[in-house]
Amino acid sequence: MKGTIYPCTHKDLPELQKISIETFKDTFAAENDPNDLTTYLSNAYGLVKLEKELSTPDSRFFFIYLEDQLAGYLKLNTNKAQTEMSDKNGLEIERIYIRKHFKRQGLGRQLLDFAFAIADQEKREQIWLGVWEHNQNALRFYQTFGFVQVGSHDFYVGDDQQTDLIMAKELL
């Protein structure tokens, strides 16, 4: 079943915060200290921070709905909004978050295809993302689309230093 994708706007901020916290916790709570997780969630998904991200011209958010239910979202960054400076004309996928009861229905694939379509439309040379080194499901998912590891960076959940693998796919 195919979802429907809509741009996320400032009026969607409460829903964006709710789904961000919910999906991050569902995916990573078991592998993280509860105090570190609480610190991270309040910093990363506070309303002020999310509103700033929504106001950033080079960042875009898209909700995906399945049967009128919010199932997940995509966050894309270009230019100076990219979290890692790239010497390429790149598009960063900062987040593909899907609610747990909507996983395995092709929605992550649909959001990734949507990101590829935007990259193609904008004539981007590269699409890239960071994924936690221990998130084997996500690593396999991106590898099936031709992403390869090109680096790594530190990612903090509270005080816990973790490693994200930087994965990229050349487009042109």
Secondary structure, 3 states (H helix, E strand, C coil): CCCEEEECCHHHHHHHHHHHHHHHHHHHHHHCCHHHHHHHHHHHCCHHHHHHHHHCCCEEEEEEEECCEEEEEEEEEEHHHCCCCCCCCEEEEEEEEECHHHCCCCHHHHHHHHHHHHHHHCCCCEEEEEEECCCHHHHHHHHHCCCEEEEEEEEEECCEEEEEEEEEEECC
